[in-house]
Amino acid sequence: MIFVTVPYLPKKKNFLKYLDSIYSTKQLTNSGPLVNLLTERLKTKLNVNNILPVCNATIGLTVAYKTFGITKKAITTPFSFVATSSSLAWTGIKPIYVDIDGLSWNMSTELLGYESFDDVECIVPVHVFGNPVNVDGLERLARAKKVKVIYDAAHAFGVVYKEKSLLSYGDASVVSFHATKSFHTGEGGAIVFSDDSAYEHAKSLINFGFEDGDVSAIGINAKMSEMHAALGLAVLDEYDDIESRRGELFNFYENRLRGHVTFQERLKQSSNNYTYFPILLEDEVQLKRVLHEMVKNGFLPRRYFHPSLQRISAIDSESAGLPVSDSISTRILCLPLFPDLKIATAKKIVDCLLRAL
Ligand SMILES: Cc1ncc(COP(=O)(O)O)c(C=O)c1O
């Protein structure tokens, strides 16, 4: 079976070199040298300042909400992975959904302009599949409404918008380093803060609230371990090659499928990290036909994101009708895309897909 993704394993010798260093330092966690080295290398790679590695992006999001004292309501998108909303609900914050734009599949800034901001303390947009949401329009509105912007940038590692890291926009951005992402630490993530004091506060929150030996706030344990940092450093050593192999597959799919299925419209002046190759089909009947044919042939694309998040009854939320998110979530498939996937296999995937349309 060819899965939608297979985690990238870096060269074993290089990974072992980083693991060996742990046997010298005997430090496994608590701001160890490998986490510090990874932090410095990510600063340079991404050209960002206040970057804080954490144990995963879901906890990273909750830490970001706590850092800014968000407690009541947040406006977010229904077209995302469940962690965007569950991180809010877990922290006692009610998600208010605004529908998405039918072309970019990101939160519609036009609809956001009509929203009531009563009790709303922040906006949590998602850069869906690494495609930047309209950050300029959104941040203008957030400034006018005096609310924070915390981006769920889980998919946005390495994406550049208007010559700046996408992670440097907003009050905070949270990126995932989960095993399935283009850059990963097995489990992990990072929060990037625009403000120095928010960064310092979050640094204490992820370490039980300790500050100069005293507990100055209610914290959590969200630290990244040295083993995860070792894996991340080894993956980072090969990142340019990983991205270029993903890019080759992405371009292959795009060239072969253009005119047959609908693609996501990407924001101009932004780069692509090629983590996902999502396609939009005509309707759910066609999607199920394609899925059936592909599974029969040993390919496992993924219905990502499905369902639209307001459909998850365990999460108490508010929304008006969300027709665009509902429609797109029933018609979307992400095709297999990972660095070790061969072009010859991608060709078979395309042939199978075209047969089933
Ligand atoms: C949009 C989005 N947000 C948050 C997450 C959660 O990331 P993590 O697995 O690092 O907690 C994911 C994971 O895929 C995601 O896709």
The ligand as a Tripos MOL2 file, in Angstrom:
@<TRIPOS>MOLECULE
LIG
   16    16     1     0     0
SMALL
NO_CHARGES

@<TRIPOS>ATOM
      1 C1         -3.7140   22.4770   10.7050 C.3       1 LIG1
      2 C2         -3.1010   21.6860   11.8150 C.ar      1 LIG1
      3 N1         -3.0390   22.2270   13.0440 N.ar      1 LIG1
      4 C3         -2.4680   21.5740   14.0810 C.ar      1 LIG1
      5 C4         -1.9270   20.3200   13.9140 C.ar      1 LIG1
      6 C5         -1.3440   19.6080   15.0910 C.3       1 LIG1
      7 O1          0.0280   19.4350   14.9860 O.3       1 LIG1
      8 P1          0.8000   18.4530   16.0010 P.3       1 LIG1
      9 O2          0.5840   17.0610   15.4930 O.co2     1 LIG1
     10 O3          2.2210   18.8820   15.9280 O.co2     1 LIG1
     11 O4          0.2150   18.6310   17.3610 O.co2     1 LIG1
     12 C6         -1.9510   19.7110   12.6480 C.ar      1 LIG1
     13 C7         -1.3540   18.3860   12.4470 C.2       1 LIG1
     14 O5         -1.2930   17.8550   11.3480 O.2       1 LIG1
     15 C8         -2.5700   20.4000   11.5750 C.ar      1 LIG1
     16 O6         -2.6550   19.8570   10.3550 O.3       1 LIG1
@<TRIPOS>BOND
     1     1     2 1
     2     2     3 ar
     3     2    15 ar
     4     3     4 ar
     5     4     5 ar
     6     5     6 1
     7     5    12 ar
     8     6     7 1
     9     7     8 1
    10     8     9 2
    11     8    10 1
    12     8    11 1
    13    12    13 1
    14    12    15 ar
    15    13    14 2
    16    15    16 1
@<TRIPOS>SUBSTRUCTURE
     1 LIG1         1 GROUP 0 **** ****
